[in-house]
């Protein structure tokens, strides 16, 4: 065999080896999805979008349309233009503006709950014995039904035979407060109920934030001679401030939107007073007032309630924007 023939044979063998190696390295061809899989995937992926459109976008669109119209009850087919009369009724609704003040009182309950959350989370983060069990106990009220909690606290505050007044009388208080009939005390029943229910979620959030604080910062603070008090305000508080800002914003939002607890207290105390939400409507929150307006054609029905909802949205947006602006003074994102 000549030298040229040998070179040709070697070259052919090398090409064959490279081809075999390429074939072995090539990944297996993926199976293409059929049209059925694509249809099923699209249907299941679109279900949340359909729910959002039906139960969020469509109702908001109807509410925006009814702001400028009159209608008979909930019959959308009777909508007729009324030349912005609903806005005049809403802006002159004294009960709505007074209900905003009640809503601010409800935000006090959430702020108190936030303070309780910080204290309890700081104690539980010290890895005390049974700390996880106490965390569960504090979280139980948060996941309980607002209806059940409200009914429980109605029985506690009951003027005659209630747990609280019985304790006060046993402590020597001759005339304990008439919680159901006194307009001064009625809102504070709601505040106490909300403040008792609220801390559970905050405790978990603050505990998680405390667990993420860098221990080396504490060690450096100890080397500088910082006391526990100084460490909290110079290290701990700035490190968890973003979490506290979030909890404060949610507390303001939930306080201004309080409805279920106020409604249940109003129902359970209706036999003691004549107001729609306690004596002199002392427990009338903004959302509760909007709900009553919607179900009362004489007060404007759904069209006026839609305008009031828009006003409440503007108020909440302004409060949250102010909270965001003030957060620059105390929230730190450097830790």
PAPA-223761 format. One record per residue (C-alpha): x, y, z; residue number from 1. Coordinates in pm, 1 decimal, m for minus. Layout:
! residues N
@xx:X, yy:Y, zz:Z, nr:NUM .
...
//
This chain:
! residues 335
@xx:0.0, yy:0.0, zz:0.0, nr:1 .
@xx:138.0, yy:335.7, zz:m101.7, nr:2 .
@xx:195.2, yy:627.2, zz:130.9, nr:3 .
@xx:m92.4, yy:827.6, zz:m26.4, nr:4 .
@xx:m343.0, yy:543.4, zz:20.8, nr:5 .
@xx:m239.0, yy:510.3, zz:387.1, nr:6 .
@xx:m295.3, yy:886.8, zz:446.0, nr:7 .
@xx:m641.7, yy:867.0, zz:283.8, nr:8 .
@xx:m741.4, yy:572.4, zz:503.6, nr:9 .
@xx:m621.8, yy:747.9, zz:823.7, nr:10 .
@xx:m810.1, yy:1064.2, zz:728.8, nr:11 .
@xx:m1128.5, yy:865.8, zz:672.9, nr:12 .
@xx:m1089.3, yy:693.4, zz:1009.3, nr:13 .
@xx:m1040.0, yy:1028.0, zz:1186.8, nr:14 .
@xx:m1355.8, yy:1170.9, zz:1026.7, nr:15 .
@xx:m1550.1, yy:863.8, zz:1130.4, nr:16 .
@xx:m1431.1, yy:897.0, zz:1490.9, nr:17 .
@xx:m1523.4, yy:1268.0, zz:1502.9, nr:18 .
@xx:m1867.5, yy:1190.5, zz:1363.0, nr:19 .
@xx:m1925.9, yy:922.3, zz:1624.1, nr:20 .
@xx:m1817.2, yy:1157.7, zz:1903.7, nr:21 .
@xx:m2047.6, yy:1430.4, zz:1776.2, nr:22 .
@xx:m2337.3, yy:1185.6, zz:1764.3, nr:23 .
@xx:m2273.2, yy:1079.1, zz:2124.5, nr:24 .
@xx:m2254.9, yy:1439.0, zz:2254.5, nr:25 .
@xx:m2567.4, yy:1555.0, zz:2074.6, nr:26 .
@xx:m2859.4, yy:1576.9, zz:2325.9, nr:27 .
@xx:m3166.4, yy:1374.7, zz:2253.9, nr:28 .
@xx:m3433.8, yy:1553.0, zz:2059.1, nr:29 .
@xx:m3708.2, yy:1688.3, zz:2282.2, nr:30 .
@xx:m4061.4, yy:1575.4, zz:2230.8, nr:31 .
@xx:m4273.0, yy:1857.4, zz:2098.2, nr:32 .
@xx:m4587.7, yy:1952.6, zz:2286.9, nr:33 .
@xx:m4912.7, yy:1880.2, zz:2114.4, nr:34 .
@xx:m5194.5, yy:2125.2, zz:2067.5, nr:35 .
@xx:m5388.8, yy:1968.3, zz:2356.3, nr:36 .
@xx:m5113.9, yy:2047.6, zz:2605.8, nr:37 .
@xx:m5099.5, yy:2404.6, zz:2479.7, nr:38 .
@xx:m5475.4, yy:2446.9, zz:2515.1, nr:39 .
@xx:m5479.5, yy:2298.3, zz:2865.8, nr:40 .
@xx:m5189.2, yy:2516.4, zz:2975.7, nr:41 .
@xx:m5350.4, yy:2830.8, zz:2837.7, nr:42 .
@xx:m5684.8, yy:2754.0, zz:3003.7, nr:43 .
@xx:m5538.9, yy:2687.7, zz:3347.9, nr:44 .
@xx:m5304.5, yy:2987.0, zz:3327.8, nr:45 .
@xx:m5589.6, yy:3217.7, zz:3230.3, nr:46 .
@xx:m5817.7, yy:3123.5, zz:3522.7, nr:47 .
@xx:m5660.7, yy:3378.9, zz:3765.7, nr:48 .
@xx:m5677.4, yy:3644.9, zz:3494.6, nr:49 .
@xx:m6044.2, yy:3568.8, zz:3428.7, nr:50 .
@xx:m6117.6, yy:3591.6, zz:3801.6, nr:51 .
@xx:m5934.2, yy:3924.0, zz:3823.0, nr:52 .
@xx:m6129.6, yy:4063.1, zz:3527.5, nr:53 .
@xx:m6468.9, yy:3943.3, zz:3653.9, nr:54 .
@xx:m6435.4, yy:4027.4, zz:4022.3, nr:55 .
@xx:m6202.7, yy:4331.2, zz:4013.9, nr:56 .
@xx:m6189.2, yy:4509.7, zz:3679.3, nr:57 .
@xx:m6559.0, yy:4476.2, zz:3590.4, nr:58 .
@xx:m6690.0, yy:4594.5, zz:3933.7, nr:59 .
@xx:m6449.3, yy:4890.0, zz:3929.6, nr:60 .
@xx:m6567.1, yy:4978.7, zz:3578.9, nr:61 .
@xx:m6932.6, yy:4963.5, zz:3687.8, nr:62 .
@xx:m6856.2, yy:5177.6, zz:3994.1, nr:63 .
@xx:m6682.5, yy:5439.5, zz:3780.1, nr:64 .
@xx:m6979.7, yy:5447.7, zz:3543.5, nr:65 .
@xx:m7239.7, yy:5481.3, zz:3820.8, nr:66 .
@xx:m7059.4, yy:5779.8, zz:3976.9, nr:67 .
@xx:m7205.0, yy:6004.7, zz:3710.7, nr:68 .
@xx:m7551.1, yy:5850.0, zz:3695.1, nr:69 .
@xx:m7865.2, yy:5762.2, zz:3886.3, nr:70 .
@xx:m7998.6, yy:5408.5, zz:3894.0, nr:71 .
@xx:m8287.5, yy:5219.9, zz:4049.0, nr:72 .
@xx:m8148.2, yy:4993.0, zz:4318.2, nr:73 .
@xx:m7886.2, yy:4761.5, zz:4165.7, nr:74 .
@xx:m8047.1, yy:4756.6, zz:3820.6, nr:75 .
@xx:m7771.4, yy:4867.2, zz:3583.8, nr:76 .
@xx:m8016.1, yy:4892.2, zz:3293.2, nr:77 .
@xx:m8178.1, yy:5196.4, zz:3463.3, nr:78 .
@xx:m7860.5, yy:5408.3, zz:3459.2, nr:79 .
@xx:m7923.4, yy:5769.8, zz:3357.1, nr:80 .
@xx:m7697.9, yy:6076.1, zz:3354.6, nr:81 .
@xx:m7745.1, yy:6312.7, zz:3652.6, nr:82 .
@xx:m7494.1, yy:6591.2, zz:3585.2, nr:83 .
@xx:m7244.7, yy:6510.7, zz:3867.9, nr:84 .
@xx:m7514.7, yy:6527.1, zz:4138.8, nr:85 .
@xx:m7362.0, yy:6226.9, zz:4319.8, nr:86 .
@xx:m7040.0, yy:6416.8, zz:4381.8, nr:87 .
@xx:m7233.2, yy:6697.4, zz:4550.7, nr:88 .
@xx:m7407.4, yy:6449.0, zz:4780.7, nr:89 .
@xx:m7080.9, yy:6275.3, zz:4866.2, nr:90 .
@xx:m6884.5, yy:6590.9, zz:4945.5, nr:91 .
@xx:m7163.5, yy:6719.3, zz:5172.3, nr:92 .
@xx:m7204.2, yy:6385.6, zz:5353.8, nr:93 .
@xx:m7108.4, yy:6478.1, zz:5710.0, nr:94 .
@xx:m7131.0, yy:6117.0, zz:5826.6, nr:95 .
@xx:m6859.7, yy:6013.6, zz:5583.4, nr:96 .
@xx:m6612.1, yy:6278.0, zz:5698.2, nr:97 .
@xx:m6687.6, yy:6189.7, zz:6059.9, nr:98 .
@xx:m6631.3, yy:5822.7, zz:5980.7, nr:99 .
@xx:m6277.2, yy:5906.3, zz:5868.4, nr:100 .
@xx:m6201.8, yy:6016.5, zz:6222.8, nr:101 .
@xx:m6332.1, yy:5682.4, zz:6349.8, nr:102 .
@xx:m6103.6, yy:5515.1, zz:6097.2, nr:103 .
@xx:m5808.0, yy:5705.6, zz:6240.6, nr:104 .
@xx:m5900.3, yy:5568.5, zz:6583.6, nr:105 .
@xx:m5887.7, yy:5219.1, zz:6433.7, nr:106 .
@xx:m5536.3, yy:5287.9, zz:6302.2, nr:107 .
@xx:m5437.3, yy:5358.3, zz:6663.5, nr:108 .
@xx:m5524.7, yy:4995.6, zz:6739.2, nr:109 .
@xx:m5293.4, yy:4871.2, zz:6464.5, nr:110 .
@xx:m5012.0, yy:5100.0, zz:6582.3, nr:111 .
@xx:m5053.6, yy:4963.5, zz:6935.4, nr:112 .
@xx:m5045.6, yy:4614.4, zz:6788.7, nr:113 .
@xx:m4722.0, yy:4700.8, zz:6607.9, nr:114 .
@xx:m4561.3, yy:4819.4, zz:6931.5, nr:115 .
@xx:m4669.9, yy:4499.3, zz:7104.0, nr:116 .
@xx:m4524.2, yy:4301.5, zz:6813.4, nr:117 .
@xx:m4183.6, yy:4467.6, zz:6852.7, nr:118 .
@xx:m4167.8, yy:4403.1, zz:7226.9, nr:119 .
@xx:m4288.0, yy:4043.1, zz:7209.3, nr:120 .
@xx:m4067.0, yy:3958.0, zz:6909.5, nr:121 .
@xx:m3763.3, yy:4106.3, zz:7085.8, nr:122 .
@xx:m3831.9, yy:3887.5, zz:7390.5, nr:123 .
@xx:m3898.0, yy:3570.6, zz:7189.2, nr:124 .
@xx:m3585.5, yy:3624.7, zz:6977.5, nr:125 .
@xx:m3374.8, yy:3568.7, zz:7291.2, nr:126 .
@xx:m3439.5, yy:3196.6, zz:7242.1, nr:127 .
@xx:m3629.1, yy:3156.8, zz:7565.0, nr:128 .
@xx:m3768.4, yy:2818.0, zz:7659.7, nr:129 .
@xx:m4099.5, yy:2754.6, zz:7485.7, nr:130 .
@xx:m4054.3, yy:3053.3, zz:7254.0, nr:131 .
@xx:m4201.9, yy:2875.3, zz:6950.7, nr:132 .
@xx:m4505.9, yy:2773.7, zz:7152.0, nr:133 .
@xx:m4563.2, yy:3135.0, zz:7260.8, nr:134 .
@xx:m4528.6, yy:3246.0, zz:6897.3, nr:135 .
@xx:m4808.7, yy:3006.5, zz:6802.3, nr:136 .
@xx:m5028.0, yy:3134.3, zz:7086.1, nr:137 .
@xx:m4981.8, yy:3495.2, zz:6974.9, nr:138 .
@xx:m5053.9, yy:3404.9, zz:6611.5, nr:139 .
@xx:m5380.5, yy:3221.4, zz:6680.7, nr:140 .
@xx:m5593.6, yy:3540.3, zz:6720.6, nr:141 .
@xx:m5467.2, yy:3668.0, zz:6384.8, nr:142 .
@xx:m5592.3, yy:3362.7, zz:6194.7, nr:143 .
@xx:m5922.1, yy:3341.1, zz:6384.3, nr:144 .
@xx:m6240.5, yy:3465.9, zz:6223.9, nr:145 .
@xx:m6317.2, yy:3832.7, zz:6286.5, nr:146 .
@xx:m6679.1, yy:3735.2, zz:6349.0, nr:147 .
@xx:m6585.5, yy:3489.3, zz:6623.6, nr:148 .
@xx:m6345.2, yy:3734.7, zz:6786.0, nr:149 .
@xx:m6601.6, yy:4015.9, zz:6774.5, nr:150 .
@xx:m6870.8, yy:3801.4, zz:6933.5, nr:151 .
@xx:m6626.1, yy:3697.0, zz:7206.2, nr:152 .
@xx:m6534.9, yy:4057.4, zz:7288.0, nr:153 .
@xx:m6900.3, yy:4165.5, zz:7280.8, nr:154 .
@xx:m6961.0, yy:3917.7, zz:7562.2, nr:155 .
@xx:m6655.6, yy:4049.8, zz:7749.7, nr:156 .
@xx:m6772.8, yy:4412.8, zz:7722.5, nr:157 .
@xx:m7139.7, yy:4337.1, zz:7793.8, nr:158 .
@xx:m7256.3, yy:4596.1, zz:8051.3, nr:159 .
@xx:m7465.7, yy:4355.7, zz:8257.6, nr:160 .
@xx:m7290.7, yy:4031.2, zz:8341.0, nr:161 .
@xx:m6996.1, yy:4090.0, zz:8110.9, nr:162 .
@xx:m6654.8, yy:3959.9, zz:8211.0, nr:163 .
@xx:m6485.3, yy:4300.7, zz:8219.3, nr:164 .
@xx:m6748.8, yy:4486.9, zz:8418.3, nr:165 .
@xx:m6775.7, yy:4195.4, zz:8661.0, nr:166 .
@xx:m6401.7, yy:4220.8, zz:8723.0, nr:167 .
@xx:m6422.7, yy:4598.5, zz:8763.9, nr:168 .
@xx:m6704.2, yy:4565.9, zz:9015.7, nr:169 .
@xx:m6502.4, yy:4304.0, zz:9201.5, nr:170 .
@xx:m6214.2, yy:4553.7, zz:9217.8, nr:171 .
@xx:m6440.6, yy:4813.5, zz:9379.9, nr:172 .
@xx:m6557.8, yy:5015.7, zz:9077.4, nr:173 .
@xx:m6916.1, yy:5104.1, zz:9167.9, nr:174 .
@xx:m7023.3, yy:5227.9, zz:8823.3, nr:175 .
@xx:m6825.3, yy:5056.7, zz:8546.5, nr:176 .
@xx:m6855.9, yy:5199.8, zz:8192.6, nr:177 .
@xx:m7168.0, yy:5130.2, zz:7990.3, nr:178 .
@xx:m6970.0, yy:5020.5, zz:7687.3, nr:179 .
@xx:m7269.6, yy:4973.2, zz:7458.4, nr:180 .
@xx:m7455.2, yy:5299.1, zz:7527.7, nr:181 .
@xx:m7170.4, yy:5544.4, zz:7589.6, nr:182 .
@xx:m7045.0, yy:5709.1, zz:7268.4, nr:183 .
@xx:m6710.8, yy:5779.8, zz:7436.1, nr:184 .
@xx:m6636.2, yy:5416.2, zz:7518.2, nr:185 .
@xx:m6793.9, yy:5244.1, zz:7218.3, nr:186 .
@xx:m6507.8, yy:5308.3, zz:6968.0, nr:187 .
@xx:m6253.5, yy:5189.7, zz:7222.0, nr:188 .
@xx:m6419.7, yy:4848.6, zz:7227.7, nr:189 .
@xx:m6327.6, yy:4821.2, zz:6860.0, nr:190 .
@xx:m5975.8, yy:4950.0, zz:6930.2, nr:191 .
@xx:m5915.6, yy:4689.0, zz:7201.9, nr:192 .
@xx:m6053.3, yy:4409.1, zz:6983.1, nr:193 .
@xx:m5833.3, yy:4502.7, zz:6687.0, nr:194 .
@xx:m5526.4, yy:4557.0, zz:6907.4, nr:195 .
@xx:m5576.5, yy:4208.8, zz:7055.8, nr:196 .
@xx:m5606.9, yy:4045.5, zz:6711.5, nr:197 .
@xx:m5339.0, yy:4239.4, zz:6519.9, nr:198 .
@xx:m4998.5, yy:4157.8, zz:6679.0, nr:199 .
@xx:m4973.0, yy:3794.0, zz:6564.6, nr:200 .
@xx:m4866.8, yy:3870.4, zz:6208.7, nr:201 .
@xx:m4633.3, yy:4148.7, zz:6317.9, nr:202 .
@xx:m4458.4, yy:3921.9, zz:6567.1, nr:203 .
@xx:m4368.2, yy:3672.6, zz:6294.6, nr:204 .
@xx:m4245.9, yy:3947.1, zz:6060.3, nr:205 .
@xx:m4035.4, yy:4120.2, zz:6325.6, nr:206 .
@xx:m3890.9, yy:3788.5, zz:6442.9, nr:207 .
@xx:m3781.9, yy:3713.2, zz:6085.3, nr:208 .
@xx:m3626.8, yy:4060.0, zz:6055.3, nr:209 .
@xx:m3440.5, yy:4020.7, zz:6384.5, nr:210 .
@xx:m3303.6, yy:3684.2, zz:6274.6, nr:211 .
@xx:m3147.7, yy:3847.7, zz:5967.6, nr:212 .
@xx:m2953.8, yy:4114.7, zz:6157.9, nr:213 .
@xx:m2578.3, yy:4064.5, zz:6112.3, nr:214 .
@xx:m2427.3, yy:3942.2, zz:6439.8, nr:215 .
@xx:m2092.6, yy:4102.4, zz:6356.2, nr:216 .
@xx:m2253.7, yy:4445.0, zz:6395.5, nr:217 .
@xx:m2356.4, yy:4356.5, zz:6751.2, nr:218 .
@xx:m2004.9, yy:4234.7, zz:6824.1, nr:219 .
@xx:m1859.7, yy:4561.2, zz:6697.0, nr:220 .
@xx:m2108.1, yy:4758.2, zz:6908.7, nr:221 .
@xx:m2011.3, yy:4556.2, zz:7219.2, nr:222 .
@xx:m1644.1, yy:4625.2, zz:7156.0, nr:223 .
@xx:m1727.0, yy:4996.7, zz:7144.7, nr:224 .
@xx:m1895.8, yy:4965.8, zz:7484.1, nr:225 .
@xx:m2255.2, yy:5006.7, zz:7362.3, nr:226 .
@xx:m2523.8, yy:4908.6, zz:7613.0, nr:227 .
@xx:m2824.2, yy:4690.4, zz:7525.7, nr:228 .
@xx:m3038.8, yy:5002.2, zz:7500.0, nr:229 .
@xx:m2788.3, yy:5166.0, zz:7266.7, nr:230 .
@xx:m2755.7, yy:4850.7, zz:7057.7, nr:231 .
@xx:m3131.0, yy:4838.2, zz:7004.6, nr:232 .
@xx:m3166.0, yy:5195.1, zz:6880.3, nr:233 .
@xx:m2836.2, yy:5207.6, zz:6688.7, nr:234 .
@xx:m2828.6, yy:4857.9, zz:6540.6, nr:235 .
@xx:m3151.9, yy:4663.2, zz:6582.2, nr:236 .
@xx:m3404.2, yy:4933.9, zz:6503.8, nr:237 .
@xx:m3233.3, yy:5059.4, zz:6184.0, nr:238 .
@xx:m3185.2, yy:4700.7, zz:6066.1, nr:239 .
@xx:m3554.3, yy:4609.3, zz:6104.9, nr:240 .
@xx:m3689.9, yy:4952.5, zz:6006.2, nr:241 .
@xx:m3792.6, yy:4843.1, zz:5650.9, nr:242 .
@xx:m4006.0, yy:4566.6, zz:5803.5, nr:243 .
@xx:m4156.9, yy:4810.2, zz:6053.3, nr:244 .
@xx:m4233.2, yy:5052.9, zz:5770.6, nr:245 .
@xx:m4420.4, yy:4779.6, zz:5584.5, nr:246 .
@xx:m4617.0, yy:4681.3, zz:5895.4, nr:247 .
@xx:m4700.0, yy:5045.5, zz:5969.3, nr:248 .
@xx:m4825.5, yy:5100.3, zz:5613.8, nr:249 .
@xx:m5043.0, yy:4788.1, zz:5634.5, nr:250 .
@xx:m5173.4, yy:4900.5, zz:5973.7, nr:251 .
@xx:m5275.5, yy:5240.6, zz:5835.5, nr:252 .
@xx:m5440.3, yy:5073.2, zz:5537.4, nr:253 .
@xx:m5629.8, yy:4816.8, zz:5743.4, nr:254 .
@xx:m5732.8, yy:5073.9, zz:6003.9, nr:255 .
@xx:m5888.6, yy:5307.9, zz:5749.2, nr:256 .
@xx:m6064.9, yy:5010.4, zz:5585.5, nr:257 .
@xx:m6206.9, yy:4856.5, zz:5904.2, nr:258 .
@xx:m6546.3, yy:4702.7, zz:5834.5, nr:259 .
@xx:m6623.6, yy:4353.4, zz:5960.4, nr:260 .
@xx:m6552.4, yy:4408.6, zz:6331.0, nr:261 .
@xx:m6740.6, yy:4741.1, zz:6331.4, nr:262 .
@xx:m7039.8, yy:4582.9, zz:6157.9, nr:263 .
@xx:m7059.8, yy:4286.6, zz:6395.1, nr:264 .
@xx:m7032.8, yy:4509.5, zz:6702.8, nr:265 .
@xx:m7313.0, yy:4724.4, zz:6559.9, nr:266 .
@xx:m7533.6, yy:4419.8, zz:6503.0, nr:267 .
@xx:m7470.8, yy:4269.5, zz:6846.4, nr:268 .
@xx:m7536.7, yy:4599.7, zz:7027.4, nr:269 .
@xx:m7835.0, yy:4710.1, zz:6817.9, nr:270 .
@xx:m8073.9, yy:4617.2, zz:7098.4, nr:271 .
@xx:m7909.2, yy:4870.4, zz:7331.2, nr:272 .
@xx:m7888.9, yy:5177.3, zz:7103.1, nr:273 .
@xx:m8072.9, yy:5326.2, zz:6807.0, nr:274 .
@xx:m7771.5, yy:5430.2, zz:6597.4, nr:275 .
@xx:m7660.9, yy:5237.1, zz:6288.5, nr:276 .
@xx:m7319.0, yy:5177.9, zz:6444.9, nr:277 .
@xx:m7340.3, yy:5227.8, zz:6817.4, nr:278 .
@xx:m7460.2, yy:5534.5, zz:7013.0, nr:279 .
@xx:m7449.3, yy:5836.7, zz:6786.7, nr:280 .
@xx:m7283.3, yy:5619.8, zz:6520.7, nr:281 .
@xx:m6966.1, yy:5624.2, zz:6730.5, nr:282 .
@xx:m6844.4, yy:5303.9, zz:6563.4, nr:283 .
@xx:m6927.8, yy:5403.9, zz:6206.5, nr:284 .
@xx:m6614.4, yy:5347.5, zz:5998.2, nr:285 .
@xx:m6580.9, yy:5471.0, zz:5640.0, nr:286 .
@xx:m6629.1, yy:5132.6, zz:5473.3, nr:287 .
@xx:m6924.7, yy:5057.2, zz:5702.1, nr:288 .
@xx:m7081.9, yy:5390.1, zz:5603.5, nr:289 .
@xx:m7024.3, yy:5315.6, zz:5233.9, nr:290 .
@xx:m7189.5, yy:4977.1, zz:5282.0, nr:291 .
@xx:m7494.6, yy:5135.1, zz:5450.0, nr:292 .
@xx:m7517.1, yy:5400.2, zz:5178.5, nr:293 .
@xx:m7508.0, yy:5138.1, zz:4904.1, nr:294 .
@xx:m7799.4, yy:4950.6, zz:5062.6, nr:295 .
@xx:m8003.6, yy:5266.0, zz:5125.4, nr:296 .
@xx:m8155.9, yy:5417.5, zz:4808.7, nr:297 .
@xx:m8269.4, yy:5719.1, zz:5009.7, nr:298 .
@xx:m7904.2, yy:5800.7, zz:5089.4, nr:299 .
@xx:m7800.9, yy:5773.8, zz:4725.6, nr:300 .
@xx:m7759.6, yy:5400.7, zz:4681.7, nr:301 .
@xx:m7476.7, yy:5255.4, zz:4480.0, nr:302 .
@xx:m7393.2, yy:5572.7, zz:4277.6, nr:303 .
@xx:m7316.4, yy:5781.9, zz:4588.5, nr:304 .
@xx:m7143.6, yy:5484.9, zz:4751.8, nr:305 .
@xx:m6916.7, yy:5461.8, zz:4446.4, nr:306 .
@xx:m6816.9, yy:5827.7, zz:4484.9, nr:307 .
@xx:m6753.5, yy:5776.1, zz:4856.6, nr:308 .
@xx:m6532.1, yy:5478.3, zz:4770.1, nr:309 .
@xx:m6331.0, yy:5700.8, zz:4538.3, nr:310 .
@xx:m6293.3, yy:5962.3, zz:4812.1, nr:311 .
@xx:m6177.4, yy:5695.1, zz:5057.5, nr:312 .
@xx:m5925.4, yy:5572.0, zz:4800.2, nr:313 .
@xx:m5787.5, yy:5925.5, zz:4765.0, nr:314 .
@xx:m5764.8, yy:5970.0, zz:5144.0, nr:315 .
@xx:m5584.8, yy:5636.1, zz:5189.2, nr:316 .
@xx:m5345.9, yy:5719.3, zz:4904.3, nr:317 .
@xx:m5260.8, yy:6053.0, zz:5063.9, nr:318 .
@xx:m5202.8, yy:5893.1, zz:5404.8, nr:319 .
@xx:m4976.8, yy:5625.3, zz:5257.9, nr:320 .
@xx:m4789.9, yy:5885.4, zz:5050.6, nr:321 .
@xx:m4730.8, yy:6091.6, zz:5365.4, nr:322 .
@xx:m4613.7, yy:5779.6, zz:5546.3, nr:323 .
@xx:m4371.5, yy:5708.9, zz:5260.7, nr:324 .
@xx:m4237.3, yy:6064.8, zz:5273.4, nr:325 .
@xx:m4186.5, yy:6051.7, zz:5651.1, nr:326 .
@xx:m4017.0, yy:5712.7, zz:5625.3, nr:327 .
@xx:m3707.1, yy:5888.4, zz:5491.2, nr:328 .
@xx:m3652.8, yy:6021.6, zz:5842.2, nr:329 .
@xx:m3632.1, yy:5682.8, zz:6015.7, nr:330 .
@xx:m3614.1, yy:5393.4, zz:5768.8, nr:331 .
@xx:m3266.0, yy:5267.1, zz:5677.2, nr:332 .
@xx:m3185.9, yy:5030.3, zz:5391.2, nr:333 .
@xx:m2810.6, yy:5008.7, zz:5465.3, nr:334 .
@xx:m2821.6, yy:4696.4, zz:5683.2, nr:335 .
//
